[in-house]
Amino acid sequence: MILDYKDIDDLNRYKIMSGTVVPRPIAWIVTKDEGIVNAAPFSYFIPLSSNPATIIVSIGKKDADTPKDTLANILKNKKATICFANEANLEELKLSSTALAKSESEIEKYSIKVTKILEDFPPMISSSQSALFCTLHSSINLGGDTTPVILEIKKQFIKDECINEKLHVSMKNIGRIGVSFAKMVSI
Ligand SMILES: Cc1cc2nc3c(=O)[nH]c(=O)nc-3n(C[C@H](O)[C@H](O)[C@H](O)COP(=O)(O)O)c2cc1C
């Protein structure tokens, strides 16, 4: 079967692409604007380069005229803290994907515990094993409904037990397979 993308609408493209490009890591992004701490998961997310240390994440709109809060906050304040989810915080991750008004905080509404690690970056999700403290490098206009943003990693928190003296990292991330979640384990 050949799927011709010009004949497939956005929702069905999303279904096919997100079922095919698997597993995808999840960026659980914490941003802050006017004192409101926002958190939401994003799986159109991948590392780009180690020098400069950059990742890319694609963020859509709430409706035709309004970017998702995470995108609005990143473009305005140029900062994001990317946390990694595990089995223990999966329910909180799912709750944080609920679309709330910009004036509402997922962190407060769902009582998700956060820790302020660095003064000049948004806090991290306390139950995450690692977090990347990023600044906005650039954004890309694809001409569609989604805006990819390139974020530069300035600092990283990682639990001591997740990294050894050879800098080998061992984490219990969850990822996305289609609309399901999967534990990422090495084989
Ligand atoms: C696991 C998961 C992955 C998601 N990935 C994306 C994504 O890559 N891009 C996107 O725009 N929305 C994605 N979403 C939906 C957003 O999390 C959702 O729209 C959220 O309400 C955005 O919140 P915000 O307005 O506070 O930024 C994903 C949701 C889940 C549960």
The ligand as an SDF file (V2000), in Angstrom:
LIG
                    3D

 31 33  0  0  0  0  0  0  0  0999 V2000
    2.2370   11.7380   25.5170 C   0  0  0  0  0  0  0  0  0  0  0  0
    1.7340   12.9820   24.8460 C   0  0  0  0  0  0  0  0  0  0  0  0
    2.4870   13.5490   23.8340 C   0  0  0  0  0  0  0  0  0  0  0  0
    2.0680   14.7480   23.2180 C   0  0  0  0  0  0  0  0  0  0  0  0
    2.8360   15.2670   22.2180 N   0  0  0  0  0  0  0  0  0  0  0  0
    2.4990   16.4640   21.6570 C   0  0  0  0  0  0  0  0  0  0  0  0
    3.3260   17.0580   20.6580 C   0  0  0  0  0  0  0  0  0  0  0  0
    4.3640   16.5390   20.2690 O   0  0  0  0  0  0  0  0  0  0  0  0
    2.9370   18.2660   20.1670 N   0  0  0  0  0  0  0  0  0  0  0  0
    1.8060   18.9130   20.5920 C   0  0  0  0  0  0  0  0  0  0  0  0
    1.5120   20.0190   20.1330 O   0  0  0  0  0  0  0  0  0  0  0  0
    1.0060   18.3510   21.5280 N   0  0  0  0  0  0  0  0  0  0  0  0
    1.3250   17.1630   22.0920 C   0  0  0  0  0  0  0  0  0  0  0  0
    0.5320   16.6080   23.0670 N   0  0  0  0  0  0  0  0  0  0  0  0
   -0.6420   17.3560   23.5410 C   0  0  0  0  0  0  0  0  0  0  0  0
   -0.2680   18.4230   24.5860 C   0  0  0  0  0  0  0  0  0  0  0  0
    0.3530   17.8390   25.7230 O   0  0  0  0  0  0  0  0  0  0  0  0
   -1.5670   19.1440   25.0200 C   0  0  0  0  0  0  0  0  0  0  0  0
   -2.0970   19.8180   23.9020 O   0  0  0  0  0  0  0  0  0  0  0  0
   -1.3970   20.0890   26.1880 C   0  0  0  0  0  0  0  0  0  0  0  0
   -2.6690   20.5080   26.6300 O   0  0  0  0  0  0  0  0  0  0  0  0
   -0.6050   21.3360   25.8390 C   0  0  0  0  0  0  0  0  0  0  0  0
   -0.5570   22.1050   27.0130 O   0  0  0  0  0  0  0  0  0  0  0  0
   -0.1670   23.6330   27.0860 P   0  0  0  0  0  0  0  0  0  0  0  0
   -1.2660   24.4310   26.3580 O   0  0  0  0  0  0  0  0  0  0  0  0
   -0.1420   23.8950   28.5330 O   0  0  0  0  0  0  0  0  0  0  0  0
    1.1490   23.7830   26.4010 O   0  0  0  0  0  0  0  0  0  0  0  0
    0.8830   15.3810   23.6520 C   0  0  0  0  0  0  0  0  0  0  0  0
    0.0960   14.7940   24.6650 C   0  0  0  0  0  0  0  0  0  0  0  0
    0.5200   13.5960   25.2520 C   0  0  0  0  0  0  0  0  0  0  0  0
   -0.3020   12.9660   26.3360 C   0  0  0  0  0  0  0  0  0  0  0  0
  1  2  1  0
  2  3  1  0
  2 30  2  0
  3  4  2  0
  4  5  1  0
  4 28  1  0
  5  6  2  0
  6  7  1  0
  6 13  1  0
  7  8  2  0
  7  9  1  0
  9 10  1  0
 10 11  2  0
 10 12  1  0
 12 13  2  0
 13 14  1  0
 14 15  1  0
 14 28  1  0
 15 16  1  0
 16 17  1  0
 16 18  1  0
 18 19  1  0
 18 20  1  0
 20 21  1  0
 20 22  1  0
 22 23  1  0
 23 24  1  0
 24 25  2  0
 24 26  1  0
 24 27  1  0
 28 29  2  0
 29 30  1  0
 30 31  1  0
M  END
$$$$
